[in-house]
Amino acid sequence: MRAPGKKLVIYLALLALGVVLAVYGFDAEQKIGEDWQSTGMAVAGLILIPICAVQAVFALLHTIGQMRLLLGHNALARWHVSASAWWQAEALDPQWLAQSKLPNDLTVTRSLIDRGIDVIVGTKSLLVGDSYYPLRQWAIPQLYGLRLVEDSDPGCLEFHILYPRRYGPGVRLAVRVPFTREVRPEAVRAYEYFAPRYVPKVALALRRPRRTIAVSLVMSAIAAGAAAWGFGENYAGRTSDVAPLIAAVVGSIVAPVGLIFALATFLLARKHLRSA
């Protein structure tokens, strides 16, 4: 949220306006009866009150978080981005967008850029200029991943955020925070704090894909052999034992599952190597 303190004042003013409109509208209805003016004011007030109340709560929480960061509470890293470095980062943004496929949610006014941008990364929130973001899994927006880009100067600490929707999967965006080589240790410190929590880990099956594929194929072959033996014994009628029936049923299930798992591991391993 940009300038949460200013937005808090705006939402509180609109909330007060909504209360005034609702009270005036209901009072006018009692005095002069239902009329388009009185009813319209009452309806407008009833619409403004819940919307502005919710937004005011968010703005208040973000304002408190912003003040806590400015006072140094739970601050992990701080750095300053000069105007020239910020404009260089703006020029690199299309390249970063092509890599992560996530549009940048961070917008900063030109007046702030000209003075340089102060960045504070906390354990639970982020402040870039006058833009405040919570950095938690259960927040709005929600943090679900991050990336450190170091192959350029300035580099970029990219936070992946999700704005939930009432219907649908939500909107995925990024907050890209530039950093120069001089302040790289600060950006790395922030990244290393969040990385264990939010950087996706390689699945266990993909850590050693060849071994996984080999084990899956061996299990599939053993299951296929057991199924063939079980069906053969039951077809020939050489035994009344239940073991061949169990071997036939279980082998028939495990054999194709093993093949499917081996194929899936092979395809995912190829995809992982290409994206690495």
C-alpha positions as CSV (number, residue, x, y, z in Angstrom):
1,M,0.0,0.0,0.0
2,R,1.4,3.4,-1.0
3,A,1.4,6.1,1.7
4,P,-0.8,4.2,4.2
5,G,-0.9,7.2,6.6
6,K,-2.4,9.4,4.0
7,K,-4.9,6.7,2.9
8,L,-5.9,6.2,6.6
9,V,-6.9,9.9,6.8
10,I,-8.8,9.7,3.5
11,Y,-10.7,6.5,4.5
12,L,-11.5,7.9,7.9
13,A,-12.9,11.1,6.3
14,L,-14.9,9.0,3.8
15,L,-16.2,6.9,6.7
16,A,-17.3,10.0,8.6
17,L,-19.0,11.2,5.4
18,G,-20.8,7.9,5.1
19,V,-22.1,8.1,8.7
20,V,-23.3,11.7,8.1
21,L,-25.1,10.7,4.9
22,A,-26.7,7.7,6.5
23,V,-27.9,9.6,9.6
24,Y,-29.1,12.5,7.5
25,G,-30.9,10.3,5.0
26,F,-32.7,8.2,7.7
27,D,-33.6,11.4,9.6
28,A,-35.0,13.0,6.4
29,E,-37.1,9.9,5.7
30,Q,-38.7,10.2,9.1
31,K,-39.5,13.8,8.6
32,I,-40.6,14.1,4.9
33,G,-41.1,10.5,4.1
34,E,-39.3,8.5,1.4
35,D,-37.8,10.7,-1.2
36,W,-35.0,10.1,-3.8
37,Q,-32.8,12.6,-2.0
38,S,-33.2,11.1,1.5
39,T,-33.2,7.5,0.3
40,G,-30.2,8.2,-2.0
41,M,-28.2,9.7,0.8
42,A,-29.0,6.8,3.2
43,V,-28.0,4.2,0.6
44,A,-24.8,6.1,-0.3
45,G,-23.9,6.3,3.4
46,L,-24.6,2.6,3.9
47,I,-22.3,1.7,1.0
48,L,-19.5,4.0,2.1
49,I,-19.5,2.8,5.8
50,P,-18.5,-0.9,5.4
51,I,-16.1,-0.3,2.5
52,C,-14.3,2.6,4.1
53,A,-14.2,0.9,7.5
54,V,-12.5,-2.2,6.1
55,Q,-10.0,-0.1,4.1
56,A,-9.3,2.1,7.1
57,V,-8.5,-0.9,9.2
58,F,-6.0,-2.1,6.6
59,A,-4.5,1.4,6.3
60,L,-4.2,1.6,10.1
61,L,-2.4,-1.7,10.3
62,H,-0.1,-0.8,7.5
63,T,0.6,2.6,9.1
64,I,1.5,1.0,12.4
65,G,3.8,-1.5,10.5
66,Q,5.4,1.4,8.6
67,M,6.1,3.3,11.8
68,R,7.5,0.2,13.5
69,L,9.9,-0.4,10.6
70,L,11.0,3.3,10.6
71,L,11.8,2.9,14.3
72,G,13.9,-0.2,13.6
73,H,11.6,-2.9,15.0
74,N,12.3,-6.3,13.4
75,A,14.4,-4.6,10.7
76,L,16.7,-7.0,8.8
77,A,18.4,-4.8,6.2
78,R,18.4,-1.2,5.1
79,W,19.8,0.4,2.0
80,H,19.5,3.5,-0.2
81,V,18.9,3.4,-4.0
82,S,20.0,6.6,-5.8
83,A,18.0,8.1,-8.5
84,S,20.4,7.0,-11.2
85,A,20.4,3.4,-9.9
86,W,16.6,3.4,-9.7
87,W,16.2,4.5,-13.3
88,Q,18.7,1.8,-14.4
89,A,16.5,-0.7,-12.6
90,E,13.5,0.6,-14.4
91,A,15.3,-0.1,-17.7
92,L,16.1,-3.6,-16.5
93,D,12.5,-4.3,-15.4
94,P,11.4,-5.8,-18.8
95,Q,14.2,-8.3,-18.5
96,W,13.3,-9.3,-15.0
97,L,9.6,-9.5,-16.0
98,A,10.6,-12.0,-18.8
99,Q,12.4,-14.2,-16.3
100,S,9.7,-14.4,-13.6
101,K,6.6,-13.6,-15.7
102,L,5.3,-11.5,-12.8
103,P,4.4,-7.8,-13.4
104,N,5.9,-5.3,-10.9
105,D,3.4,-4.1,-8.3
106,L,5.8,-1.4,-6.9
107,T,5.3,2.1,-8.2
108,V,7.2,5.1,-6.9
109,T,6.5,8.8,-7.7
110,R,9.1,10.7,-9.6
111,S,9.6,13.2,-6.7
112,L,10.7,10.3,-4.4
113,I,13.0,8.8,-7.1
114,D,14.7,12.2,-7.6
115,R,15.6,12.2,-3.8
116,G,16.6,8.6,-3.8
117,I,14.7,5.6,-2.3
118,D,15.2,4.3,1.2
119,V,14.5,0.6,1.6
120,I,13.9,-1.2,4.9
121,V,13.3,-5.0,4.9
122,G,11.9,-6.4,8.1
123,T,11.1,-9.9,9.3
124,K,7.4,-9.4,8.5
125,S,7.2,-6.3,6.3
126,L,8.9,-4.2,3.6
127,L,9.1,-0.4,3.1
128,V,10.3,1.0,-0.2
129,G,10.0,4.8,-0.2
130,D,6.4,5.3,0.9
131,S,5.1,1.9,-0.2
132,Y,4.5,-0.7,2.5
133,Y,4.0,-4.4,2.0
134,P,3.5,-7.2,4.6
135,L,5.9,-10.1,4.1
136,R,3.8,-12.9,5.6
137,Q,2.1,-16.0,4.2
138,W,-1.3,-15.1,5.7
139,A,-1.6,-11.4,4.8
140,I,-3.0,-9.2,2.1
141,P,-1.1,-9.3,-0.2
142,Q,0.3,-12.8,0.7
143,L,4.0,-13.5,0.3
144,Y,4.6,-16.9,-1.4
145,G,8.1,-16.8,-2.8
146,L,11.1,-14.6,-3.6
147,R,14.1,-14.5,-5.9
148,L,17.5,-12.8,-5.8
149,V,18.8,-11.4,-9.2
150,E,22.5,-10.8,-9.1
151,D,23.5,-11.0,-12.8
152,S,23.2,-7.2,-13.3
153,D,24.1,-4.0,-11.6
154,P,21.8,-2.9,-10.0
155,G,20.5,-6.3,-8.9
156,C,17.0,-7.0,-7.7
157,L,15.4,-8.6,-4.6
158,E,12.1,-9.8,-6.0
159,F,9.2,-10.7,-3.6
160,H,6.4,-12.8,-5.1
161,I,3.0,-11.7,-3.7
162,L,-0.6,-12.8,-4.2
163,Y,-3.7,-10.7,-4.0
164,P,-6.6,-13.0,-3.3
165,R,-9.8,-12.9,-5.2
166,R,-13.3,-13.9,-4.0
167,Y,-13.5,-16.2,-7.1
168,G,-10.5,-17.6,-8.9
169,P,-6.8,-18.2,-8.0
170,G,-5.9,-14.6,-7.2
171,V,-3.5,-12.1,-8.9
172,R,0.2,-12.9,-8.8
173,L,2.6,-10.0,-8.9
174,A,6.1,-9.1,-7.8
175,V,7.7,-6.4,-5.7
176,R,11.1,-5.8,-7.3
177,V,13.5,-3.9,-5.0
178,P,16.7,-2.8,-6.7
179,F,20.1,-2.9,-4.9
180,T,23.6,-1.9,-6.0
181,R,26.7,-3.9,-5.6
182,E,27.8,-1.7,-2.6
183,V,24.7,-2.7,-0.6
184,R,24.6,-6.3,-1.8
185,P,25.3,-7.8,1.6
186,E,22.1,-6.1,3.0
187,A,20.0,-7.6,0.2
188,V,21.6,-11.1,0.6
189,R,20.9,-10.9,4.4
190,A,17.2,-10.3,3.7
191,Y,17.1,-13.0,1.1
192,E,18.8,-15.6,3.3
193,Y,16.2,-14.9,6.0
194,F,13.2,-15.5,3.8
195,A,14.7,-18.1,1.4
196,P,14.3,-21.2,3.8
197,R,10.7,-20.3,4.3
198,Y,9.6,-19.4,0.7
199,V,12.0,-20.6,-1.9
200,P,10.5,-23.8,-3.5
201,K,12.6,-26.9,-2.7
202,V,13.3,-29.6,-5.2
203,A,11.1,-32.7,-4.7
204,L,12.8,-35.7,-3.2
205,A,12.2,-37.7,-6.3
206,L,14.1,-35.1,-8.4
207,R,17.1,-34.9,-6.3
208,R,18.4,-38.2,-7.7
209,P,16.1,-38.8,-10.7
210,R,18.2,-41.7,-12.1
211,R,17.9,-43.6,-8.9
212,T,14.2,-42.8,-8.6
213,I,13.6,-44.0,-12.2
214,A,15.6,-47.2,-11.7
215,V,13.8,-48.1,-8.4
216,S,10.5,-47.4,-10.1
217,L,11.3,-49.6,-13.0
218,V,12.6,-52.5,-10.8
219,M,9.4,-52.3,-8.7
220,S,7.3,-52.3,-11.8
221,A,9.1,-55.3,-13.2
222,I,8.8,-57.3,-10.0
223,A,5.1,-56.4,-9.8
224,A,4.6,-57.4,-13.4
225,G,6.3,-60.7,-12.7
226,A,4.1,-61.3,-9.6
227,A,1.0,-60.5,-11.6
228,A,2.0,-62.9,-14.4
229,W,2.7,-65.7,-11.8
230,G,-0.6,-65.0,-10.0
231,F,-2.7,-65.0,-13.2
232,G,-0.8,-68.2,-14.4
233,E,-1.5,-70.1,-11.2
234,N,-5.1,-69.1,-11.1
235,Y,-5.7,-69.8,-14.8
236,A,-4.1,-73.2,-14.6
237,G,-6.0,-74.0,-11.4
238,R,-3.0,-75.5,-9.8
239,T,-3.7,-74.0,-6.4
240,S,-6.5,-73.0,-4.2
241,D,-4.3,-70.7,-2.2
242,V,-5.3,-67.0,-2.0
243,A,-1.7,-65.8,-2.5
244,P,-1.7,-66.0,-6.4
245,L,-4.9,-64.0,-6.5
246,I,-3.4,-61.3,-4.2
247,A,-0.2,-61.3,-6.3
248,A,-2.3,-60.9,-9.5
249,V,-4.4,-58.0,-8.2
250,V,-1.6,-56.1,-6.4
251,G,0.9,-56.7,-9.3
252,S,-1.6,-55.4,-11.8
253,I,-1.9,-52.2,-9.8
254,V,1.7,-51.6,-8.9
255,A,3.3,-52.4,-12.3
256,P,1.6,-49.6,-14.3
257,V,1.9,-47.2,-11.3
258,G,5.7,-47.8,-11.2
259,L,5.9,-47.1,-15.0
260,I,3.9,-43.9,-14.7
261,F,6.0,-42.7,-11.8
262,A,9.3,-43.4,-13.7
263,L,7.9,-41.5,-16.7
264,A,6.7,-38.6,-14.6
265,T,10.1,-38.4,-12.9
266,F,11.9,-38.4,-16.2
267,L,9.8,-35.6,-17.7
268,L,9.9,-33.4,-14.6
269,A,13.7,-33.9,-14.3
270,R,14.1,-32.7,-17.9
271,K,11.9,-29.7,-17.2
272,H,13.8,-28.9,-14.0
273,L,17.2,-29.1,-15.8
274,R,15.9,-26.8,-18.6
275,S,14.7,-24.2,-16.2
276,A,17.8,-24.3,-13.9
